[in-house]
Amino acid sequence: MATVLLLTNTQGVSAEVLPALGLLQHSVKILPAEASVLVDVPDMQVLLIDARRDLPAAKSLTKLLTTTGVGAPVIAITTEGGLSAISAEWGIDDVMLDTAGPAEVDARIRLAIGTYQSLINASDPTSGEIRTGDVVIDENSYSARIKGRALDLTFKEFELLKYLAQHPGRVFTRSQLLQEIWGYDYFGGTRTVDVHIRRLRSKLGPEFEAIIGTVRNVGYRFTLPHNGKDSNISERV
């Protein structure tokens, strides 16, 4: 389910602008199609603009919104006759007929959100980073830092830290970690996990070793320290 913002000057509900939208489970908020929405833009994943009637006004609004930046893909809704007026100058991500069916509307919304997010990630140099508290893990360079200090990790230690950090708070058994990090074809015992956890904690140092917590008789988890300690960590290996 996506969070949709619809800008229209048509009185009533979204069903009048794009009937199929009302048949979907998306969360829809409707605001006037005015530049004033830039003052306090609500959270959204996709922005729909009603361009069925006043095409010049809709074009001016889309250009203003996309130039200013709204943090979401913009889709114009128009009639079949209005398609000829849509051009790259509008700065929109997609255009949709007001007669589009539910499947098409849903697909276009999903594709717009996915494409927009891919572009954001591609232009973000930190998109390959996992940040959890003071821990920064860079998947692109296979490096990890904690409070700015580089960690000298082996490949398996890095993969182990990365996997745990990707699932903060979740407890994994030794067998689960063995399968995820070493693979199903690894014939070593689960003691391998204990050894790598111990080495990883040593490299994290006394101040941060507690972020790799032991849940007695179960396994390990990644947890952010509370005043340097986590009261739920029972013991260390």
N, C-alpha and C positions, 0 to 999 in steps of 0.2 A: 504494500500500500504506500503510495507516494503522497507527499504534502504538496498540494497544488494551490497556487494563487491565481485567481481569474480576475482580470481587469476589464470591466465593462460598464457602460453607462446605461445599459438596459435595466429597467426596473424588474425585479423578480428574482427567480432562482436561476442557477446555472443551466437547468434543463432547457431554458428558452434560447440560450446561446449555443450550447453544445449538448443536445438531448442525451447522447450516449454517455456523457460524463456522469450523469445522475444514476446510471445503471451500474457503475463501478464502485469499488470499495475505497477509492482514494479520498483523502481528507481535503476538502475544498473550502477555501476562504475567498469571498468576493469583495473587491474594493472598487471604487470608481476609477475609470481609465483616465487618470490625471497624473501630472508630474509630481503632485504633492505626496504620492505614495513613497517617493524617495526619502522623505523626511524620516519615516520610521517603517522601513521595509520589514514585514513579518518573516519568520522562518519559513522557508519553502524549498522544494527540490526542483520545481519547474514552474515557469510563469507563462500563463495563457493570456493573450490579448485579443479582445473582441475587435476584429477588423471587418465586420460584415457590412457596415453601412458607411461610416465616415472614413474612407481610406486615407485621405491626406492627414487627418488628425491621428489615425492609428500609426501611420508611417512616422510622423514627427515624434510620437510617444516612444515607439520602438527604438528609434535612433537615439533619443535622449537616454533611455534606460540602458541600452547596450553600451553607449559611450561612457556613461557614468559608472556602469557596472552594478549588477544586481545579484551576483553570486549564484546564478542559476540559468539554465538554458531557457530561451524565449521561443514560444510557438505562437504564431498568429492564426486566428480562426477566421476564415472568410467564406464567402459564397463561391460557387463555381465561376460566376462572372467576375469576381474580384481577383481571381488568380492571375489574370493578365497584368495586374498592377503591382504584383509582388516582384521585387528585385533584390539584388545583393545590397542595395543601398539601405534596405530596411535593417540590416544587421541582425536578422533573426536566425535561429538555428533550424527552424522547420516551419512548415505551413500545413494547416489542416482544414478540410472542408467541414462546415457546420453539420453536414449530413453524414459524416463518418460514423461507422458502426462502433459498438463497444470494443470489439477485438482490435480494430485499427487504432482507436484512441488510446487504448491501453498499451499497444505495441509502440506507438510513436512517443508516448510519455516515457516508457522504459528505455527506449533507444536514445532519446534526447538526454536523459539523466546519465546513462552509461557513457555516452560519447563525451559529454561535458566533463564528467569525472576523469575520464581517460586523458583528456587534454590538460586538465589541471595537474594530474600526476606527472604527465610528460614534461611539463614546464616547471615542475617543482623539484629542485635539486635534492631535497630531503625526502622525496616520496619513497625512497627505499629504506628509510629509517624507522626503527621502532623505538619510541620514547616511552619509558615507564619510570617515573620519578627521576632519579639522577642517572639512570642507565640509558645510554644511547647505543643502539645496535644498528650498524649500517650493513644491510644485506648486499649492497653493490660492491663494497670493498672488503667484505668479510672482516670487519673490524668492530670493536666494541670499546666504549669509554664509560667510565663511571665518575661522575663529578669532574669531567674533563680529563681524567687520567686514562691513558690508553691501557688496555688489558692485553697481555701477551698470551693469547689463547691458541690451543691447537684447534684443528678443524672440528673435531668432535665436541670439544669444550664449547666452541662457538655455537655449534648447532644445538647443543643442549641448553645453553643460556638463552638462545633465541627462541627455542620452542617453549620453554617455560615462561619467558617474558611475554610471548604472544597470547598466553592464557593465564593472566595473573589471577591468583586465588584458587585456580583449579588444581586438584590433587591428582597426580599421575602415579600409578604403581610402577615399580621397577620394570616389570614386564612390558608395560605400555611404552615407557621411555626407550626400552631396548628395541622394540619394534619400530618406533617412530624415528629414532636417531640412527640406529645401527642396521635396521632392516630385518625383514623376516628370514633372510638367509644367513643371519649371523648365528654362529653356533656357540658363542661364549655364554657364560652364565650371567645372571642379573647382578652379580658382584661387580661386574664391569661398570655398571651405573654408579654404584657406591664410590668406586675409586675415582671416577671422573667428577662426581659431585664434590668429593673431598678436595680434589685438585682445583676445581673451579672456585670453591669457597676460599681456598688459600690465596688465589690470585685476586679475588675480590677484596681481600684484606679484612682485618678485624672489624672495621667500621661498617662494612657492607656484607659480610659473610652470611648474616642472618636473613638476607632477602631470599636465599634458597632454604626454605624451611622443610623440616622433616615432620611428617604426620605419622606418629607411632603406629607401627604394624600395617601401614598403608603404603606410603611412598613420599613423594616430594612435591613441593609447590613453590611458585614464585610469589612473594608477598612484599609489599612496600613496608619498610621499617617504621615503627611508631616510636619516636624519640630514641631511634637507634636500635630498638628491639621490637619484636613482635610477640605479644603475650600468648599467642595461640601456637607458637612453635614449641613443640614438646622437647625435642632434643636434636642433637646433630650426630652425624655418623662418626 
